[in-house]
């Protein structure tokens, strides 16, 4: 089977975009939801998807949005301690330094454990200095070992503050990826429509809350030193192949069984005697009508992202920065605009993730079972 751009399509992802801890909020079917029948096509699964999931108007709309996208500077350098700050305030800085930069706080809240100092849109936290005198004692609970002097948490919700990589409120989701590279994890809050792009180095972490494709909040903090992110590490994956969790979209994975409790807040459904396609906000799930086995997941617009934060309209260089070089590349030069497809395989080759490009912008994303496997 030949993989070409016209065989590729789009869909999105969610709460942990990984299988671990995925929560899917149930919802009553809205009045606007509908079910209609569709005809089957005697053709390849990918070819059928390109016809049945998106029509030409949808494709033209997505292409128009892609042309408006002008990504920023690409910086894939490793995170350092100097990256965990906002507006000149960094983790472990003294309170005095913060006040020298920002002036007298608008409000101060002192608790028995933490103190909070707030300016418009910016908040910093530190441990109550009283606790610091106990940090060296061995007869206290292990929690005391995580107490440290200076700023331990920085939060930005509005204003002009920027990180050292020039990211602030309103920065685009794609520019977060271009400024920080592949996230350590991407989370999704379906109820609020937020994505969380999390990056960390040792026990320092920076989280970007993304809503409507723009950064809405930034949180920088120290993790408990006993906390590990082992569940999200991908070092066990064979070099050059995607770890299994990268084939999930919105908590679904090709090959798994789809149940009615998974249906959630679907928008519409297309069905025929052989297969069904369930549409959600930004993605679609294709499954067999008889066994209800998921055969493919597709992004339909930029309301959903992949497990590494990519969606429709992103630049080809952003995909390469986040996913690396593909195992296979297909090109279609039959039309006036050459079309390219990047193909990534899971370890063992059972599943594949494909990105279709038109004019160097992502025009389709599909996670599917490998038809040759």
C-alpha positions as CSV (number, residue, x, y, z in Angstrom):
1,X,0.0,0.0,0.0
2,X,1.3,3.5,-0.9
3,X,1.0,6.2,1.8
4,X,0.4,9.6,0.2
5,X,-0.9,12.9,1.3
6,X,-4.4,12.3,0.1
7,X,-4.5,9.3,2.4
8,X,-3.8,11.4,5.5
9,X,-6.2,13.3,7.8
10,X,-6.6,15.1,11.0
11,X,-7.6,14.6,14.7
12,X,-6.7,15.7,18.2
13,X,-5.8,14.7,21.7
14,X,-6.4,14.8,25.5
15,X,-6.4,14.7,29.6
16,X,-3.3,12.9,29.9
17,X,-2.8,12.5,26.2
18,X,-1.3,9.2,27.4
19,X,-3.2,6.2,28.7
20,X,-2.1,6.7,32.3
21,X,-4.6,8.7,34.3
22,X,-6.8,9.6,31.4
23,X,-10.1,11.0,32.6
24,X,-12.9,11.6,30.1
25,X,-15.7,13.7,31.4
26,X,-19.1,12.3,30.5
27,X,-21.9,14.5,29.1
28,X,-25.4,14.3,27.9
29,X,-25.8,14.2,24.2
30,X,-26.5,17.8,23.1
31,X,-29.6,18.5,20.9
32,X,-27.2,19.4,18.0
33,X,-25.7,15.9,18.0
34,X,-26.9,13.8,15.1
35,X,-26.4,10.4,13.5
36,X,-26.5,9.8,9.8
37,X,-25.6,6.9,7.5
38,X,-22.8,6.9,5.1
39,X,-21.9,4.7,2.1
40,X,-18.9,2.4,2.3
41,X,-16.0,2.6,-0.1
42,X,-14.1,-0.4,-1.5
43,X,-10.7,1.2,-1.1
44,X,-7.8,1.5,1.4
45,X,-8.7,2.5,5.0
46,X,-6.7,5.7,4.6
47,X,-8.3,6.6,1.3
48,X,-11.7,6.1,2.8
49,X,-10.9,8.4,5.7
50,X,-9.8,11.2,3.5
51,X,-13.2,11.1,1.8
52,X,-15.5,10.4,4.8
53,X,-14.0,12.4,7.6
54,X,-13.4,15.8,6.0
55,X,-15.0,17.3,2.9
56,X,-13.2,19.8,0.6
57,X,-14.6,22.8,2.3
58,X,-13.1,21.6,5.6
59,X,-9.8,21.0,3.9
60,X,-9.8,24.5,2.3
61,X,-10.6,26.1,5.6
62,X,-7.7,24.3,7.3
63,X,-5.3,25.3,4.5
64,X,-6.3,28.9,4.9
65,X,-5.5,28.9,8.6
66,X,-2.2,27.2,7.9
67,X,-1.1,30.0,5.6
68,X,-1.7,32.6,8.4
69,X,0.7,30.8,10.7
70,X,4.1,32.4,11.0
71,X,6.1,30.5,13.7
72,X,8.8,32.1,15.8
73,X,12.4,31.4,16.4
74,X,13.4,27.7,16.9
75,X,15.4,27.1,20.1
76,X,16.0,23.4,21.0
77,X,18.9,24.0,23.5
78,X,18.5,22.0,26.7
79,X,16.8,23.7,29.7
80,X,19.1,25.2,32.3
81,X,18.5,26.7,35.7
82,X,18.4,30.1,34.0
83,X,15.2,29.1,32.2
84,X,13.1,28.8,35.3
85,X,12.1,32.4,35.8
86,X,9.7,35.2,34.6
87,X,10.5,38.9,34.2
88,X,13.9,38.6,35.9
89,X,12.6,36.7,38.9
90,X,13.9,33.1,39.2
91,X,13.5,30.2,41.6
92,X,15.6,30.5,44.7
93,X,15.8,34.3,44.3
94,X,15.4,36.3,47.5
95,X,12.2,38.1,48.3
96,X,14.3,41.4,48.5
97,X,15.4,40.9,44.8
98,X,11.8,40.4,43.7
99,X,10.6,43.6,45.5
100,X,13.5,45.6,44.0
101,X,12.3,44.5,40.5
102,X,8.5,44.8,41.0
103,X,8.1,47.3,43.8
104,X,5.9,47.0,46.9
105,X,3.5,44.0,46.4
106,X,-0.2,44.7,45.9
107,X,-1.0,42.1,48.5
108,X,0.7,39.8,50.9
109,X,-0.7,36.6,52.4
110,X,1.3,34.9,55.2
111,X,0.4,31.3,56.2
112,X,2.0,28.9,58.6
113,X,3.8,27.2,55.7
114,X,3.9,29.5,52.7
115,X,4.0,33.2,52.1
116,X,2.4,34.7,48.9
117,X,3.4,38.1,47.4
118,X,1.2,39.4,44.5
119,X,1.5,42.1,41.9
120,X,-1.0,42.5,39.0
121,X,-1.0,39.2,37.2
122,X,2.1,37.9,39.0
123,X,2.4,35.9,42.2
124,X,5.5,34.5,43.9
125,X,5.6,32.1,46.9
126,X,8.2,31.1,49.4
127,X,8.3,29.0,52.5
128,X,7.7,30.8,55.8
129,X,11.2,31.7,57.0
130,X,10.3,30.2,60.4
131,X,10.4,26.8,58.9
132,X,13.9,27.2,57.4
133,X,15.6,26.7,60.8
134,X,14.3,23.1,60.9
135,X,15.5,22.0,57.4
136,X,18.7,20.4,58.6
137,X,17.2,18.3,61.3
138,X,17.1,14.5,60.7
139,X,14.3,13.8,63.3
140,X,11.6,15.5,61.2
141,X,9.4,14.1,58.4
142,X,11.0,13.8,55.0
143,X,8.8,16.6,53.7
144,X,11.0,19.1,55.5
145,X,13.9,18.1,53.3
146,X,12.2,19.8,50.3
147,X,12.0,23.2,52.1
148,X,14.4,25.7,50.6
149,X,15.1,29.4,51.0
150,X,14.1,31.9,48.4
151,X,11.3,31.8,45.8
152,X,9.9,28.4,45.3
153,X,7.0,29.1,42.9
154,X,6.2,31.8,40.3
155,X,2.8,32.2,38.7
156,X,1.9,34.5,35.8
157,X,-1.7,35.0,34.7
158,X,-1.6,38.4,32.9
159,X,0.7,41.2,32.1
160,X,3.9,41.6,30.1
161,X,6.2,39.2,32.0
162,X,8.3,36.9,29.8
163,X,10.4,33.9,30.4
164,X,14.1,33.9,29.3
165,X,12.9,32.2,26.1
166,X,10.5,35.1,25.4
167,X,7.3,33.2,26.2
168,X,4.5,35.0,28.0
169,X,0.7,35.3,28.2
170,X,-0.6,35.2,24.7
171,X,2.3,33.4,23.1
172,X,1.1,30.8,20.6
173,X,1.1,27.1,21.4
174,X,3.4,26.4,18.5
175,X,5.9,29.0,19.6
176,X,6.0,27.3,23.0
177,X,7.1,24.1,21.2
178,X,9.6,26.1,19.1
179,X,11.0,27.8,22.1
180,X,11.2,24.8,24.4
181,X,11.1,21.7,22.2
182,X,9.2,18.5,22.9
183,X,7.2,18.7,26.2
184,X,7.9,16.1,28.8
185,X,4.2,15.6,29.0
186,X,1.0,17.2,27.6
187,X,-2.2,17.1,29.6
188,X,-5.7,18.1,28.7
189,X,-8.6,19.4,30.8
190,X,-11.6,18.6,28.7
191,X,-14.1,20.5,30.9
192,X,-12.1,23.8,30.7
193,X,-10.6,23.2,27.2
194,X,-7.1,23.8,28.4
195,X,-3.9,22.0,27.5
196,X,-0.9,21.9,29.8
197,X,2.6,21.7,28.3
198,X,5.0,20.6,31.0
199,X,8.8,20.9,30.9
200,X,11.2,20.0,33.7
201,X,14.9,19.7,34.5
202,X,15.8,17.8,37.6
203,X,13.3,19.0,40.3
204,X,12.5,22.3,38.5
205,X,9.4,22.5,36.4
206,X,7.7,25.0,34.1
207,X,4.1,24.5,33.0
208,X,2.3,26.4,30.2
209,X,-1.5,26.4,30.3
210,X,-2.7,26.8,26.7
211,X,-6.3,27.8,25.8
212,X,-7.5,28.6,22.3
213,X,-3.9,28.0,21.1
214,X,-2.5,30.7,23.3
215,X,-0.7,30.7,26.6
216,X,-3.1,31.7,29.4
217,X,-1.0,30.9,32.5
218,X,2.6,30.0,33.4
219,X,3.6,28.2,36.5
220,X,7.3,27.7,37.6
221,X,8.0,25.7,40.7
222,X,10.1,23.1,42.5
223,X,8.8,19.5,42.6
224,X,9.1,17.5,45.7
225,X,12.6,15.9,45.5
226,X,11.1,12.5,46.0
227,X,8.7,12.9,43.0
228,X,9.7,11.2,39.8
229,X,8.3,11.4,36.3
230,X,9.2,7.9,35.5
231,X,5.7,7.2,34.2
232,X,6.3,9.6,31.3
233,X,9.8,8.7,30.3
234,X,10.3,7.3,26.9
235,X,13.9,6.0,27.0
236,X,12.7,2.4,26.8
237,X,11.4,3.0,23.3
238,X,13.6,1.7,20.6
239,X,15.6,4.4,19.0
240,X,13.8,5.8,15.9
241,X,10.4,4.4,16.9
242,X,7.6,6.1,18.8
243,X,6.8,4.9,22.3
244,X,3.3,3.3,22.5
245,X,1.8,6.3,24.4
246,X,2.6,8.6,21.4
247,X,0.0,6.8,19.3
248,X,-2.8,7.9,21.7
249,X,-5.1,10.8,20.7
250,X,-7.6,12.1,23.3
251,X,-7.0,9.1,25.4
252,X,-7.9,6.7,22.6
253,X,-5.5,4.3,20.8
254,X,-5.9,2.4,17.5
255,X,-6.7,-1.3,18.1
256,X,-8.4,-0.7,21.4
257,X,-12.1,-1.4,22.0
258,X,-14.4,1.6,22.0
259,X,-17.3,1.4,24.5
260,X,-20.4,3.5,24.9
261,X,-19.0,5.1,28.1
262,X,-16.1,6.4,25.9
263,X,-18.6,8.3,23.7
264,X,-18.6,11.4,25.8
265,X,-19.6,14.7,24.3
266,X,-19.6,13.7,20.7
267,X,-20.8,16.2,18.1
268,X,-22.0,13.9,15.3
269,X,-21.6,10.4,14.0
270,X,-21.5,8.8,10.6
271,X,-22.3,5.1,10.3
272,X,-22.8,2.4,7.8
273,X,-23.0,-1.4,8.2
274,X,-19.2,-1.8,8.3
275,X,-17.9,1.2,10.3
276,X,-18.6,4.3,12.3
277,X,-16.9,7.6,12.7
278,X,-17.5,9.6,15.9
279,X,-16.7,13.3,15.7
280,X,-15.6,15.3,18.8
281,X,-14.1,18.8,19.3
282,X,-11.1,18.7,17.0
283,X,-10.8,15.0,16.4
284,X,-12.6,12.0,15.1
285,X,-12.6,8.3,16.1
286,X,-13.1,5.6,13.4
287,X,-14.1,2.1,14.4
288,X,-15.6,-1.1,13.2
289,X,-19.4,-1.2,13.5
290,X,-19.5,-4.9,14.6
291,X,-16.6,-5.1,17.0
292,X,-16.3,-1.5,18.0
293,X,-12.6,-1.7,17.6
294,X,-10.8,1.6,17.0
295,X,-9.1,1.6,13.6
296,X,-7.9,5.2,13.4
297,X,-7.8,8.6,15.1
298,X,-7.7,11.9,13.2
299,X,-7.3,15.6,13.9
300,X,-10.1,17.6,12.3
301,X,-9.0,21.1,13.5
302,X,-6.7,22.8,16.0
303,X,-8.9,22.3,19.1
304,X,-7.0,19.1,19.7
305,X,-3.3,18.2,19.7
306,X,-1.1,15.1,19.5
307,X,0.6,13.7,22.6
308,X,3.6,16.0,21.9
309,X,1.5,19.1,21.3
310,X,1.3,19.3,17.4
311,X,-1.8,20.2,15.5
312,X,-3.1,21.4,12.2
313,X,-1.3,24.4,10.7
314,X,2.0,23.8,12.4
315,X,5.2,24.3,10.4
316,X,7.1,21.2,9.1
317,X,10.2,22.4,11.1
318,X,8.1,22.3,14.3
319,X,7.1,18.7,13.7
320,X,10.7,17.8,13.0
321,X,11.9,19.5,16.2
322,X,9.3,17.7,18.3
323,X,9.2,14.2,16.6
324,X,12.6,14.0,14.9
325,X,13.2,12.6,11.4
326,X,10.4,10.3,10.2
327,X,11.1,6.7,9.3
328,X,9.5,7.1,6.0
329,X,8.6,10.0,3.7
330,X,6.0,10.0,0.8
331,X,5.6,12.7,-1.8
332,X,2.8,13.4,-4.2
333,X,3.8,15.8,-6.9
334,X,0.8,15.2,-9.2
335,X,-0.8,18.6,-8.4
336,X,0.3,22.2,-8.5
337,X,1.3,22.1,-4.8
338,X,3.5,19.1,-3.8
339,X,2.2,17.2,-0.8
340,X,4.4,15.4,1.7
341,X,3.6,12.8,4.3
342,X,5.9,12.0,7.3
343,X,5.3,8.5,8.7
344,X,6.4,7.4,12.2
345,X,6.2,3.8,13.3
346,X,5.6,2.4,16.8
347,X,8.1,-0.2,18.1
348,X,7.1,-3.4,16.4
349,X,5.3,-1.5,13.6
350,X,1.8,-2.3,14.7
351,X,0.7,1.3,14.7
352,X,1.7,4.4,12.7
353,X,1.5,8.2,13.1
354,X,1.3,10.3,10.0
355,X,1.6,14.0,9.3
356,X,0.5,15.3,6.0
357,X,1.9,18.7,4.8
358,X,0.8,21.2,2.2
359,X,2.9,24.2,1.6
360,X,5.1,23.1,4.6
361,X,2.2,23.3,7.0
362,X,0.5,20.3,8.7
363,X,-2.7,19.6,6.7
364,X,-3.6,16.3,8.3
365,X,-2.7,14.0,11.3
366,X,-3.7,10.4,11.7
367,X,-2.9,7.7,14.2
368,X,-3.9,4.3,12.8
369,X,-3.1,0.6,12.7
370,X,-0.5,-0.3,10.2
371,X,-2.3,-1.9,7.3
372,X,0.8,-3.9,6.4
373,X,1.3,-5.3,9.9
